[in-house]
Amino acid sequence: MQIRPFHKGDLEGFKYDGMERDVLPEDILSRTLINFYKAGPCFTGVIDGKVVGFAGLFPLGDNVGYAWAYINKEAYPEIKNVIISMRKVIRRDNYRRTQAMCINTPRARRFLEAIGFKKEGVMRQMLPDTDMVMYSILRGEL
């Protein structure tokens, strides 16, 4: 998988089919990704010329960052590359605390735990009929 800086054109023709596709609104990616892109580093994952996901990290304030990712199923065999890249970005940006949320599924939780995040708690009904799990990692834990 090639991981490169995000460009707005990467969204053209991209259809999200990752872990949260059944509970997230259809237009969630286009609505949120542009705001994420404006807020901090944003990256695009490409396999064989096809965009398969996006990830990034942006500041929340007071030396706290928020990590996020939208990854399609075809990128799952390459997930180790995404994990390694996310660790590099977290180390590079060196926030006191970096946090992330995921849908409450085993695959999503394993992804964040593989990066090094620690579970903090479950946010019940964060989305309609869906719980979210909050994770964090502190500076020096990676």
Backbone as CSV, one residue per row, in Angstrom:
resi,resn,N_x,N_y,N_z,CA_x,CA_y,CA_z,C_x,C_y,C_z
1,MET,0.841,-1.178,0.000,0.000,0.000,0.000,0.885,1.241,0.000
2,GLN,0.541,2.174,-0.850,1.214,3.466,-0.872,0.414,4.406,0.022
3,ILE,1.094,5.124,0.899,0.442,6.121,1.744,1.030,7.470,1.376
4,ARG,0.134,8.388,0.982,0.591,9.683,0.490,-0.287,10.784,1.075
5,PRO,0.141,12.037,0.978,-0.696,13.136,1.458,-2.048,13.159,0.742
6,PHE,-3.077,13.517,1.467,-4.438,13.602,0.939,-4.577,14.780,-0.022
7,HIS,-5.345,14.557,-1.083,-5.763,15.609,-2.016,-7.273,15.520,-2.138
8,LYS,-7.949,16.647,-2.225,-9.420,16.655,-2.295,-9.948,15.748,-3.401
9,GLY,-9.224,15.648,-4.499,-9.652,14.795,-5.608,-9.695,13.313,-5.256
10,ASP,-9.032,12.919,-4.153,-9.042,11.518,-3.737,-10.444,11.034,-3.382
11,LEU,-11.333,11.956,-3.028,-12.700,11.579,-2.659,-13.558,11.197,-3.866
12,GLU,-13.167,11.652,-5.057,-13.968,11.371,-6.251,-14.016,9.870,-6.513
13,GLY,-15.208,9.340,-6.550,-15.392,7.926,-6.856,-15.138,6.994,-5.684
14,PHE,-14.736,7.539,-4.530,-14.475,6.684,-3.362,-15.786,6.321,-2.695
15,LYS,-16.004,5.032,-2.475,-17.185,4.560,-1.752,-16.691,3.810,-0.531
16,TYR,-17.074,4.279,0.629,-16.615,3.687,1.878,-17.315,2.356,2.140
17,ASP,-16.539,1.314,2.391,-17.127,0.011,2.729,-16.414,-0.623,3.935
18,GLY,-15.955,0.232,4.832,-15.216,-0.247,5.999,-16.114,-0.673,7.142
19,MET,-15.510,-0.737,8.316,-16.155,-1.302,9.497,-17.457,-0.627,9.888
20,GLU,-17.529,0.685,9.764,-18.685,1.411,10.265,-19.738,1.712,9.206
21,ARG,-19.611,1.163,8.028,-20.477,1.565,6.922,-21.962,1.367,7.203
22,ASP,-22.298,0.401,8.062,-23.712,0.133,8.322,-24.349,1.127,9.287
23,VAL,-23.532,1.860,10.038,-24.099,2.763,11.039,-23.807,4.229,10.759
24,LEU,-22.901,4.513,9.847,-22.575,5.903,9.542,-23.419,6.397,8.368
25,PRO,-23.793,7.672,8.382,-24.531,8.232,7.242,-23.704,8.118,5.954
26,GLU,-24.356,7.950,4.841,-23.706,7.757,3.548,-22.703,8.854,3.221
27,ASP,-23.040,10.093,3.578,-22.179,11.215,3.207,-21.189,11.609,4.312
28,ILE,-21.014,10.743,5.310,-20.150,11.090,6.448,-18.729,11.416,6.000
29,LEU,-18.205,10.654,5.066,-16.819,10.853,4.672,-16.618,12.219,4.036
30,SER,-17.469,12.563,3.075,-17.285,13.852,2.406,-17.523,15.007,3.367
31,ARG,-18.439,14.843,4.314,-18.724,15.924,5.268,-17.602,16.104,6.277
32,THR,-17.017,15.020,6.746,-16.024,15.134,7.809,-14.600,15.226,7.296
33,LEU,-14.288,14.562,6.212,-12.903,14.489,5.767,-12.342,15.853,5.392
34,ILE,-13.125,16.682,4.754,-12.635,18.010,4.382,-12.311,18.809,5.645
35,ASN,-13.138,18.706,6.679,-12.845,19.400,7.939,-11.605,18.825,8.602
36,PHE,-11.440,17.503,8.576,-10.248,16.879,9.134,-9.012,17.350,8.377
37,TYR,-9.126,17.418,7.052,-8.012,17.839,6.202,-7.566,19.266,6.553
38,LYS,-8.530,20.132,6.793,-8.218,21.521,7.134,-7.576,21.625,8.513
39,ALA,-7.865,20.667,9.401,-7.430,20.748,10.789,-6.038,20.180,11.043
40,GLY,-5.596,19.228,10.229,-4.299,18.618,10.500,-3.874,17.669,9.406
41,PRO,-2.741,16.983,9.592,-2.243,16.081,8.554,-3.275,15.019,8.195
42,CYS,-3.411,14.762,6.910,-4.381,13.801,6.397,-3.713,13.005,5.286
43,PHE,-3.926,11.701,5.271,-3.240,10.824,4.333,-4.223,9.938,3.593
44,THR,-3.821,9.512,2.406,-4.619,8.633,1.556,-3.862,7.335,1.349
45,GLY,-4.562,6.217,1.495,-3.986,4.910,1.202,-4.409,4.467,-0.186
46,VAL,-3.438,3.997,-0.988,-3.709,3.607,-2.374,-3.120,2.216,-2.625
47,ILE,-3.915,1.342,-3.227,-3.449,0.020,-3.645,-3.773,-0.134,-5.124
48,ASP,-2.769,-0.450,-5.914,-2.944,-0.635,-7.359,-3.691,0.535,-7.996
49,GLY,-3.352,1.749,-7.589,-3.948,2.944,-8.160,-5.331,3.290,-7.637
50,LYS,-5.877,2.482,-6.720,-7.228,2.710,-6.193,-7.142,3.204,-4.748
51,VAL,-7.890,4.281,-4.462,-7.953,4.812,-3.109,-8.729,3.828,-2.235
52,VAL,-8.094,3.406,-1.112,-8.716,2.413,-0.229,-8.918,2.925,1.192
53,GLY,-8.504,4.151,1.471,-8.739,4.680,2.806,-8.068,6.006,3.055
54,PHE,-8.440,6.573,4.199,-7.919,7.856,4.629,-7.647,7.788,6.124
55,ALA,-6.659,8.523,6.595,-6.365,8.593,8.023,-5.656,9.900,8.316
56,GLY,-5.674,10.295,9.585,-4.988,11.515,9.948,-5.007,11.780,11.433
57,LEU,-4.528,12.954,11.776,-4.409,13.380,13.166,-4.559,14.890,13.184
58,PHE,-5.410,15.400,14.066,-5.540,16.853,14.167,-5.595,17.302,15.624
59,PRO,-5.232,18.557,15.868,-5.206,19.055,17.239,-6.602,19.361,17.763
60,LEU,-6.813,19.021,19.030,-8.059,19.391,19.712,-7.840,20.579,20.649
61,GLY,-6.589,20.857,20.955,-6.264,21.940,21.865,-5.562,21.410,23.102
62,ASP,-4.863,22.296,23.813,-4.136,21.965,25.032,-3.243,20.741,24.857
63,ASN,-2.563,20.666,23.702,-1.614,19.596,23.397,-2.270,18.212,23.346
64,VAL,-3.521,18.178,22.869,-4.270,16.929,22.685,-4.571,16.782,21.203
65,GLY,-4.348,15.577,20.659,-4.648,15.303,19.266,-5.752,14.268,19.136
66,TYR,-6.370,14.248,17.969,-7.422,13.275,17.674,-7.021,12.492,16.423
67,ALA,-6.871,11.183,16.565,-6.523,10.311,15.441,-7.805,9.706,14.868
68,TRP,-7.826,9.538,13.555,-9.009,8.993,12.891,-8.591,8.212,11.650
69,ALA,-9.480,7.317,11.193,-9.222,6.554,9.964,-10.532,6.040,9.388
70,TYR,-10.619,6.064,8.084,-11.675,5.395,7.318,-10.960,4.466,6.355
71,ILE,-11.083,3.165,6.557,-10.313,2.189,5.790,-11.261,1.167,5.166
72,ASN,-11.154,1.001,3.843,-11.987,0.035,3.136,-11.478,-1.388,3.321
73,LYS,-12.356,-2.340,3.062,-12.022,-3.755,3.238,-10.810,-4.188,2.426
74,GLU,-10.635,-3.656,1.224,-9.505,-4.110,0.413,-8.161,-3.712,0.999
75,ALA,-8.179,-2.814,1.983,-6.929,-2.422,2.645,-6.617,-3.307,3.854
76,TYR,-7.556,-4.121,4.292,-7.342,-4.932,5.493,-6.090,-5.801,5.417
77,PRO,-5.777,-6.436,4.272,-4.539,-7.225,4.232,-3.273,-6.378,4.438
78,GLU,-3.370,-5.076,4.221,-2.236,-4.158,4.370,-2.319,-3.344,5.656
79,ILE,-3.165,-3.776,6.592,-3.445,-2.962,7.776,-2.190,-2.683,8.608
80,LYS,-1.211,-3.589,8.556,0.030,-3.351,9.314,0.718,-2.064,8.851
81,ASN,0.674,-1.781,7.551,1.262,-0.536,7.039,0.542,0.692,7.593
82,VAL,-0.771,0.585,7.723,-1.553,1.695,8.272,-1.194,1.887,9.744
83,ILE,-1.088,0.790,10.484,-0.737,0.861,11.899,0.641,1.498,12.086
84,ILE,1.619,1.053,11.306,2.970,1.613,11.378,2.955,3.103,11.056
85,SER,2.227,3.489,10.018,2.153,4.899,9.629,1.484,5.742,10.711
86,MET,0.404,5.236,11.303,-0.265,5.977,12.368,0.659,6.161,13.563
87,ARG,1.425,5.128,13.914,2.377,5.261,15.025,3.399,6.353,14.727
88,LYS,3.906,6.395,13.483,4.892,7.410,13.101,4.318,8.816,13.246
89,VAL,3.089,9.013,12.797,2.470,10.343,12.864,2.254,10.740,14.321
90,ILE,1.800,9.801,15.152,1.568,10.103,16.571,2.885,10.480,17.251
91,ARG,3.942,9.713,16.965,5.257,10.041,17.551,5.756,11.397,17.057
92,ARG,5.603,11.640,15.755,6.101,12.883,15.157,5.400,14.102,15.745
93,ASP,4.074,14.035,15.884,3.326,15.202,16.352,3.451,15.389,17.863
94,ASN,3.784,14.328,18.588,4.196,14.402,19.984,3.195,15.122,20.890
95,TYR,1.901,14.859,20.697,0.900,15.424,21.596,1.053,14.814,22.990
96,ARG,0.662,15.550,24.001,0.643,15.022,25.361,-0.319,13.845,25.442
97,ARG,-1.430,13.965,24.722,-2.460,12.926,24.684,-3.019,12.888,23.267
98,THR,-3.152,11.683,22.732,-3.834,11.497,21.450,-5.007,10.573,21.717
99,GLN,-6.169,10.942,21.223,-7.347,10.116,21.449,-7.995,9.730,20.137
100,ALA,-8.818,8.687,20.225,-9.541,8.192,19.062,-10.814,7.503,19.549
101,MET,-11.802,7.476,18.689,-13.040,6.742,18.970,-13.245,5.726,17.866
102,CYS,-13.907,4.636,18.212,-14.276,3.664,17.183,-15.641,3.092,17.502
103,ILE,-16.232,2.512,16.482,-17.468,1.779,16.643,-17.155,0.581,17.538
104,ASN,-18.075,0.135,18.319,-17.811,-0.933,19.282,-17.874,-2.314,18.610
105,THR,-16.865,-2.592,17.764,-16.742,-3.905,17.130,-15.346,-4.450,17.422
106,PRO,-15.192,-5.766,17.453,-13.866,-6.330,17.730,-12.792,-5.849,16.753
107,ARG,-13.085,-5.789,15.462,-12.086,-5.374,14.472,-11.636,-3.933,14.699
108,ALA,-12.574,-3.053,14.961,-12.230,-1.648,15.185,-11.409,-1.490,16.464
109,ARG,-11.800,-2.187,17.523,-11.042,-2.107,18.778,-9.636,-2.676,18.608
110,ARG,-9.507,-3.796,17.902,-8.180,-4.394,17.671,-7.277,-3.446,16.902
111,PHE,-7.829,-2.727,15.929,-7.047,-1.777,15.140,-6.428,-0.721,16.048
112,LEU,-7.235,-0.082,16.891,-6.707,0.958,17.774,-5.742,0.377,18.804
113,GLU,-6.039,-0.781,19.327,-5.149,-1.411,20.306,-3.818,-1.808,19.665
114,ALA,-3.831,-2.208,18.397,-2.588,-2.555,17.695,-1.690,-1.319,17.521
115,ILE,-2.296,-0.151,17.376,-1.517,1.084,17.280,-0.870,1.390,18.632
116,GLY,-1.536,1.026,19.705,-1.017,1.281,21.052,-1.994,2.023,21.953
117,PHE,-3.181,2.310,21.440,-4.188,3.009,22.229,-4.700,2.125,23.364
118,LYS,-5.109,2.773,24.460,-5.688,2.097,25.618,-7.158,2.500,25.727
119,LYS,-7.991,1.514,25.972,-9.433,1.764,26.105,-9.718,2.572,27.358
120,GLU,-10.552,3.611,27.195,-10.955,4.432,28.333,-12.393,4.176,28.749
121,GLY,-13.251,3.888,27.793,-14.646,3.651,28.149,-15.550,3.587,26.942
122,VAL,-16.786,3.195,27.209,-17.802,3.062,26.168,-18.755,4.243,26.268
123,MET,-19.005,4.876,25.143,-19.972,5.956,25.069,-21.247,5.361,24.474
124,ARG,-22.189,5.096,25.346,-23.401,4.398,24.940,-24.263,5.271,24.030
125,GLN,-24.778,4.636,22.967,-25.681,5.306,22.030,-25.111,6.600,21.470
126,MET,-23.809,6.636,21.239,-23.164,7.811,20.648,-23.712,8.084,19.252
127,LEU,-23.952,7.021,18.516,-24.666,7.078,17.238,-25.988,6.347,17.450
128,PRO,-26.995,6.606,16.632,-28.262,5.899,16.823,-28.041,4.384,16.852
129,ASP,-28.478,3.758,17.941,-28.392,2.305,18.125,-26.963,1.772,18.094
130,THR,-25.976,2.617,18.333,-24.580,2.182,18.248,-23.744,2.824,19.344
131,ASP,-22.986,1.987,20.034,-22.039,2.476,21.028,-20.705,2.777,20.362
132,MET,-19.981,3.730,20.920,-18.624,4.058,20.483,-17.694,3.805,21.659
133,VAL,-16.435,3.523,21.369,-15.443,3.293,22.413,-14.372,4.371,22.303
134,MET,-14.043,4.986,23.451,-13.015,6.020,23.496,-11.691,5.378,23.884
135,TYR,-10.639,5.752,23.157,-9.281,5.275,23.400,-8.353,6.473,23.511
136,SER,-7.214,6.273,24.176,-6.187,7.301,24.204,-4.815,6.664,24.303
137,ILE,-3.820,7.468,23.953,-2.428,7.101,24.129,-1.707,8.356,24.592
138,LEU,-0.842,8.190,25.581,-0.117,9.332,26.122,1.287,9.386,25.554
139,ARG,1.843,10.589,25.516,3.220,10.760,25.044,4.124,9.779,25.787
140,GLY,4.984,9.117,25.055,5.923,8.172,25.648,5.404,6.742,25.741
141,GLU,4.138,6.518,25.476,3.594,5.154,25.550,3.857,4.337,24.286
142,LEU,4.247,4.994,23.208,4.542,4.277,21.953,6.020,3.971,21.887
